[in-house]
Amino acid sequence: MRGRSRTNAADPRHRLKEPQSISVGLNDGAKLPTRVTIRFGLRDMGVAPAGLERANSGHHHLLIDTELPPLDKPIPNDFNHLHFGAGQTEAEVTLKPGPHTVQLLFGDKDHVPHNPPVMSPRIRVVVAEPQPPKATVPPTRKYKRIRRGTR
């Protein structure tokens, strides 16, 4: 890797100087619908697309129902490790009903976690069964019957 540097746990030259904070925008134990918008919060760092070398920046990875990956290697890209390499700060996610865990992990331009890792706490959520739409019955109108022509 001549001429290129990576911001990762194995390279002490690229350690973050200040503790950073990141949040997933959900409360632990939250009850969610099957389709939910998750907002990513980040303080004291910048968001940049994958592949773009920018100091003190990176992009979000949403970990769903999985443990942390190795912090000195690129974050996997699969159903449990969602990459937001275009620099997105929110995502609409569809989850099956039941209990889940979600966690954000911030990665550098090469999808490698920073050193020290910038990550949210692991949040437990419960996704509710979708409710069938309620059948709507048009309101009944009451008419007063008027007789005409009879006396």
C-alpha positions as CSV (number, residue, x, y, z in Angstrom):
1,M,0.0,0.0,0.0
2,R,2.6,2.5,-1.0
3,G,1.6,6.1,-0.9
4,R,-1.8,5.4,0.8
5,S,-2.6,5.5,4.5
6,R,-5.5,3.9,6.3
7,T,-7.2,5.1,9.4
8,N,-7.4,1.9,11.3
9,A,-6.7,0.3,14.6
10,A,-3.4,-1.2,13.3
11,D,-1.9,2.1,12.4
12,P,-1.1,4.2,15.5
13,R,-0.3,7.3,13.3
14,H,-4.1,7.7,12.6
15,R,-5.4,7.4,16.1
16,L,-8.2,9.9,16.9
17,K,-7.1,12.5,19.3
18,E,-10.5,13.2,21.0
19,P,-13.2,10.7,22.1
20,Q,-16.0,10.9,19.5
21,S,-19.7,10.1,19.9
22,I,-22.2,8.4,17.7
23,S,-25.8,7.5,18.2
24,V,-28.4,5.4,16.5
25,G,-31.4,7.7,17.3
26,L,-33.4,5.0,19.1
27,N,-33.9,4.2,22.8
28,D,-33.0,0.8,24.2
29,G,-36.2,-1.3,24.4
30,A,-38.0,0.8,21.7
31,K,-41.1,-0.7,20.0
32,L,-40.8,-0.2,16.3
33,P,-42.9,-0.9,13.2
34,T,-41.5,-3.3,10.6
35,R,-40.4,-0.4,8.4
36,V,-38.5,2.3,10.3
37,T,-36.3,5.3,9.6
38,I,-33.1,5.2,11.6
39,R,-31.2,8.5,12.0
40,F,-27.5,8.4,12.6
41,G,-26.0,11.0,15.0
42,L,-22.4,12.0,15.0
43,R,-20.4,14.5,16.9
44,D,-16.9,16.0,16.4
45,M,-16.3,14.2,13.1
46,G,-17.3,14.6,9.5
47,V,-19.3,12.3,7.2
48,A,-17.6,11.5,3.8
49,P,-18.3,8.9,1.1
50,A,-16.3,5.7,1.1
51,G,-13.1,6.0,-0.9
52,L,-12.7,9.7,-0.1
53,E,-9.6,10.5,1.9
54,R,-10.6,13.2,4.4
55,A,-9.2,13.8,7.9
56,N,-11.3,12.9,10.9
57,S,-14.2,11.6,8.8
58,G,-15.8,8.4,7.5
59,H,-19.2,6.8,7.0
60,H,-21.8,4.8,8.9
61,H,-22.3,1.1,9.1
62,L,-25.4,-0.3,10.8
63,L,-25.0,-3.6,12.5
64,I,-28.2,-5.6,12.9
65,D,-28.4,-8.7,15.1
66,T,-24.6,-9.2,15.1
67,E,-21.6,-8.8,17.3
68,L,-18.9,-6.2,16.5
69,P,-16.6,-7.4,13.6
70,P,-12.8,-7.3,14.0
71,L,-11.9,-3.7,14.5
72,D,-8.7,-3.8,12.5
73,K,-10.3,-5.2,9.3
74,P,-12.9,-3.9,6.8
75,I,-16.4,-4.2,8.1
76,P,-18.3,-7.0,6.3
77,N,-21.0,-6.1,3.8
78,D,-24.0,-8.3,4.2
79,F,-27.5,-8.3,5.6
80,N,-26.2,-7.9,9.2
81,H,-23.6,-5.2,8.3
82,L,-25.3,-2.4,6.2
83,H,-22.9,0.1,4.6
84,F,-23.8,3.7,4.0
85,G,-20.8,4.6,1.9
86,A,-22.5,7.5,0.1
87,G,-22.4,9.4,3.3
88,Q,-26.0,8.9,4.3
89,T,-27.1,10.1,7.8
90,E,-30.4,8.1,7.9
91,A,-31.8,5.0,6.4
92,E,-35.2,3.3,6.1
93,V,-34.8,-0.3,7.3
94,T,-37.3,-3.1,7.2
95,L,-37.0,-5.7,10.0
96,K,-39.0,-8.8,10.7
97,P,-41.3,-8.8,13.8
98,G,-39.5,-9.8,17.0
99,P,-36.5,-8.7,19.1
100,H,-33.5,-7.2,17.3
101,T,-30.3,-5.4,18.2
102,V,-28.9,-2.4,16.3
103,Q,-25.6,-0.6,16.6
104,L,-23.7,2.0,14.6
105,L,-20.0,1.6,13.8
106,F,-18.2,4.4,12.0
107,G,-15.6,3.3,9.4
108,D,-13.0,5.1,7.3
109,K,-12.8,5.4,3.6
110,D,-11.9,1.7,3.3
111,H,-14.7,0.6,5.7
112,V,-12.2,0.0,8.6
113,P,-13.2,1.2,12.0
114,H,-11.3,4.1,13.5
115,N,-8.9,3.9,16.4
116,P,-10.3,4.1,19.0
117,P,-13.6,2.8,17.4
118,V,-16.4,5.3,17.0
119,M,-19.6,3.3,17.8
120,S,-22.9,3.6,19.4
121,P,-24.1,1.4,22.3
122,R,-25.8,-1.8,21.2
123,I,-29.6,-1.0,21.3
124,R,-32.3,-3.7,21.8
125,V,-35.6,-3.0,20.0
126,V,-38.8,-5.0,19.4
127,V,-40.5,-4.9,16.1
128,A,-44.2,-5.3,16.3
129,E,-46.3,-7.5,14.0
130,P,-47.9,-5.4,11.3
131,Q,-51.5,-4.6,12.0
132,P,-54.0,-5.4,9.2
133,P,-55.7,-2.2,8.0
134,K,-58.9,-1.5,9.7
135,A,-61.9,-2.0,7.5
136,T,-63.6,1.3,7.1
137,V,-67.3,1.4,6.8
138,P,-68.7,4.5,5.3
139,P,-70.8,6.4,7.9
140,T,-74.5,5.6,7.6
141,R,-76.7,8.6,6.8
142,K,-80.1,8.9,8.4
143,Y,-82.7,10.3,6.2
144,K,-86.0,11.5,7.2
145,R,-88.6,10.0,5.0
146,I,-90.9,12.6,3.5
147,R,-94.1,11.5,2.0
148,R,-95.3,13.7,-0.8
149,G,-98.6,13.8,-2.5
150,T,-100.6,12.0,0.2
151,R,-103.1,13.8,2.4
